[in-house]
Amino acid sequence: MRTFLIPVLVLGLFSCGEKAPETSALGQSLSEGEPLTLRLQPNRVQEFQVSLDLDMKMDMAIMEMDQILNMEILQTYRPGNGDTACVMRSKLTRIVMKQTPKGLIGRAMGPSSFDSDAPEEAEGALAMELKDRFSEIINQSVSTAFGSRGNVLRQEGTTGMDNMGKGSGGPGSAEGIVYYLAQFPETAIAPGDSWESSYQTGGGEKALTVSVNYTYLGMEEGRVVLEAVGNIPEKTVESKGTQVTVSSDFTSILRVDPETGITMEADMEQKMRMNAQVEGAEMPTQINISLSYRLN
């Protein structure tokens, strides 16, 4: 398992009918900014320490569960050649997980915790189950080649990293990237302009199409502020005799360096709906995910 601006028109004796600055989701003032053309175009090698934090709250038919996942990633952007604008290498250096089941069954399971810096101290059923899998992907890397509009051209890397990312915004998956990296339009944009993009996730019968609507909100402290509203339409897949129906929608606020096109910060809220059918019995699940992505 991976805010809005409220324009306020101030009319008064001394306002001369001018529009007040818009306010971001964090309550900070946004300037309208100038029309610009956004491109992913780092002109030199740039290395960042990235924190990627997910807070997941799961409401299942038989219990509730809170899970916190903190990932530290060494991310390197290198200029590309030809159609490849750049290559982003993501190396997972640390992962910390805390899980708190609730309810009668949850209390029987007990909490779980894992820190890749101290794997011998893992506690709880889930941590023990995932301990080896987590340890295998630490210090492994995935490389993603992008076109100049931020579109994913190809990916290479550790299969384990890719599996960790699926559906959770992990560092190694195309479907994770959609939550915290922007895709740009062909033409110049002005504040208020919107454009559409779509991403294909997974393959075969499990393939899903993520549709995203981007809006240029304005400038904030030298960063381009974009809103991304995405939707994964309902899809049913079958695995080992279990039918699972999944749908999802999310909203992200992205802050992009206008010179390089690199997303420096992202905050995402996602609602995922799942319904598993096993031998005629249904198990509906609601998952709320908050994601924070920061480059340092």
N, C-alpha and C positions, 0 to 999 in steps of 0.2 A: 504494500500500500504506500501517489505524491499528494469612504475613501473617495470618495468622490469629491470633486471640487464643487463648492457652492458659491456661484457668483453672487456678489452682493452689490446692489446698486444704491449708492448713498446719494440722496438728493437733499441738499440743505443750502442755506444762505451762502456759505463759503465754498461749496463743493463745485460750483459752476457746472453741475450735471455730469461730472466725470465719474467713471466707474472705479470703484475701489479695487485694490489688488485682490486676486483670487487667492484662496487658501488651500493648501494641500491637506492630505489626510493627517499629517502631523501638526497641522495648525500653523505652518510657516507660510510666509507670503510668496506667491508666485508672480513673476513678471510675465508679460505676454510674450516676450521674445520676438525674434525676427524670423522670417521664413528661412528655412535651411534645408540642405540636402544631407541626409544622414547616410554614412557608409562605414562599414567595419574595415578600418584601414590603419592598423598599427604600423608605424614606420620604423620601428626598432623592436628588439626583443624586450618584452616587459614581463616581470615576474611579480606575482601577488600571493600573499597569504590570505586564503579565503575561509570565512566561517559560514557554514551552511547549517541552519538549525531548523528542525521540524518539530512541531508540537501537534500530536495527533490524538483526537478524542474519538473513540469508537463506541457506538451504542449498538450492541448486538442483541439478538432475541434472548440469549441466555445470560448475558452479563454486559457490563460496561468496562472500558479499559482506557487508561491514559498512557500515552507513550511519548517520550521525548528522545529525539535523536539529534546529536550534535556531531557534525563532521568538520574536520580541519583539512583543507586541501591546498596543495601547492599548485598554483595555476600559472602557466607560462604561455604567453602569446608570441608567436613568431610570424613575421611577414611572409606571405606566400608568393607564388609565381603563377602567371597565366590567369586562369579562372579562379584559382584559389587565392582569396584575399589574405587569409591568415590560417594558421593552425594553432589550436588551443590544446595544450597538454595539461590534463588534470591528474594529479597524483594525490591519492588519499593517504594522509599521514596520521590521522587519528580518528577514531569513532567512539562515541560514548552513548550508551543507551540506558534509559530508565523506563521501566514499565510498571504500572500500578493497576492491577485488575480490581474491579469493584463488584459488590454483590456477593451472594452466598457462594456461587461457584468461583468467583474471582478470589475471594478470601481463602478458599481452599487451595487455589493455585499459588497464591502468594506473589509478592513483587519480584521483579528481576532487574539486574543491573549488570552492565559490562563496560569496561574501559580498556581499549586496546593497549594503553600504556601499562596496564596491570591486569593482563588476562587471567592470571592465576587467582584473582580476587572475584571472578565472575560469580554471581549468585542468582538463584532462581531457575525454574524449568526452562523458560525461553532462552535465557542467557546461555545455559549449558547446551541447548540445542543449536544455537547459532555461534557459539564460541569459536569453533574451528573455521566456520565460514567467514566470520568477521576477520579472524587472524590472517586468513589466506589473502585477503584483498588489501591489507595494509601495505603501503608503499608500492602498490601496483598502479598502473597508469592507463588512461584512455586518451587518445588523440582524436580531435574533431577538426576536420577541415571545413571552413566556411567560405561561401561566396561573399562578395562585397556588401550584399544586402542583409547579411546575417543568416542566410539560408544554409542548412547543413548539407554538405556535399558527400561526405563519407566519414566513417568512424573506424578506428582500429584500436585494439587494446584487449584488456583482460575480460574474459567472459564473465567472471565473477563480479567484476565491477559493473558490467552492463546489467546483470541480473539484479544487483543491489539497487540499481537506479529505477527499475521499471515501476512506474506508477507512484514513485515517492519523491521525485525530484532529485534523485541521486546523481553523483558526479559523472557517471559513465553512460547515461542513456539519452537518446534523442528526445524521448518523451519527458525526461526530467528537465532538459535544457529549456523547453518551451515555457516553463514557469518563471524563469529568471533571466533569460536572454531575449533581446528584441530582434525582430525581423523588420527591415525597413522597406518603404515603398520606392518605386522607381523614380518618382518626381519629388521636387521640393515640397515641403510642408510648412504650413503656418499654424499657429495655435488654434485648436478646435478641429483641425483636419483629422480624418479617420481613414484607415485602410484595412483590408482583410488579408489574412494569411491562413494557411492550413498546413498541418504536419501529419505525416503518417507514422504511427507508432506500432511496433511489433511487426509480425509477418504472418502470412497464411490466414487461417481461420481466426487467429487472435488479433489481427490487424485492426487498429482503430484510427479514425481520422479526428484530429483535434482542430477545430475551427477557432481562430482568434481574431478579434477586432481590436486594433490599436487606435488610440487617440493621443495626439500631441497636446498636452495640457499647458505647457509653458516652460519657463526656465526657473531654476532654483539653485542658488549658490553656484552658478556656472555649469550646472548639469541640465540636460534635457530631461524633462519629466514626461513619461508616457504612461498611459493606462492601457492594460491588456485585459480584455474580457474574453474568456475562452469557454468552450463547450465541447464535451465528448458525448455524442448521442448514444442512446441506449443500445447496448450490444450484448448478445448472449453467446457464450462460449461453453464448450463441454470439455471436462477433463476428468478422467478416471471415474466416469459414471456420474459426475456431479455437473449440473447445469448452473452456471453463474451469469446473472444479468448485471451489467455495470453501466452506470451513467455518471457524469460528473460535470460541474461547472466551476470556474474559478475567476478571480479578479486579482491582478497584480499591478503594483505601482513600481515602475522601473526608472532608475536615474542613470542616464547615459552620458559618457564623456563625448561632447560634440566633436572633438578633434579626431578621436580614434574610433568612435562607435562602440567602445567597450562599456558594457553595463557594469557600473560600479556598486550599485545597491539595488535590491529588489525586496518587496514585501508582498506575499501572496496569501490569499484566503481561498480555500477550496472546499467544496462540499461534494462528497462522493457517495453514491447510493449503490448498494450491492444486494442481490437477493440470490442465495444459493438454494437449489432444490435437490434434495437427496431422498430417493425412494418415496417421492410424493410429499415429503415434508419441506416446508419453506423456512429459511433462516435469513430474514431481512437484516441489513446492517447499514447504519448511517455513520460516515466517517467525516469529521471536520478537521482540516489540516491548515495550520498556519506555518508559513515558511519565511525565513529571514536569510538573505544572501548579502554578504558584505565583503568587498575587496579592500585589503589593507596594504 
